[in-house]
Amino acid sequence: MNLGQTFIFDLDGTLIDSKNQIINSVNATRSDLGYENRHPNELFSRIGLPVESLFDELHLEEEVLKQVISCFREKMKASIKSENPVFPGVTKFLEEVRSDGIKIGLATSKPHELAKLVVTNSPLNGLIDFIQGIENFPGKPDPEVILRVMDNLKSNQYFMFGDRIEDIEAANASGIKSIGICQGFHSKAELINAGAVKVFESFESIDSPKSILLL
């Protein structure tokens, strides 16, 4: 049976340009709770990783960390309801993917409810067939979030798109091919070394969705 193809995408740093949103929410949280702000470059290096990494240098006890994360997520919710800019070429590429009959999944280390809120309040709304965020299981490079998308979007062929080596490693562990989008913290060489079959500077530099299927 021909079940078609599915493209699976990371969210932060791949589809959504959330750098300033996350950095501002982290440092607003830290200021409110009496912690020093963290340098934007340090935070940028952690965008796309599980939320704990944004506060890891504080070495907080588990219960305190939970309170800090809760405060951060409230600030993120307010920001998400305001604006979620996509990277250049994203909307056009996803529209072409849908036009070609390719299914679209989202596999993100964001909490599931926050991921859905981002999609609803962004140009991605109406373009995603299935959204999977973290729900009490490890984030990437653990493959679970990708495997759940695959379980819900049955296909003969899958590709994972991501900006971090963790996206590529999770795709490898899921047994599918990965495409690097080099617009985040990791370089083209790092994404290739992690196992990406192809790396692009942006979605604008991809010829067409069908060209991906030939890789």
Buried (B, 14 or more C-beta within 10 A) or exposed (E): EEEBBBBBBBBBBBBBBBBEBBBBBBBBBBEEBEBEEBEBEEBBBBBBBBBBBBBBEBEBEEEEBEEBBEBBBEBBBEBBEEEBBBBBBBBEBBBBBBEBEBBBBBBBBBBBEBBBBBBBBBBBEEBBBBBBBBEEEEBBBBBBBBBBBBEBBEBEBBBBBBBBBBBBBBBBBBEBBBBBBBBBBBEEEBBBEBBBBBBBEBBEEBEEBEEBEEE
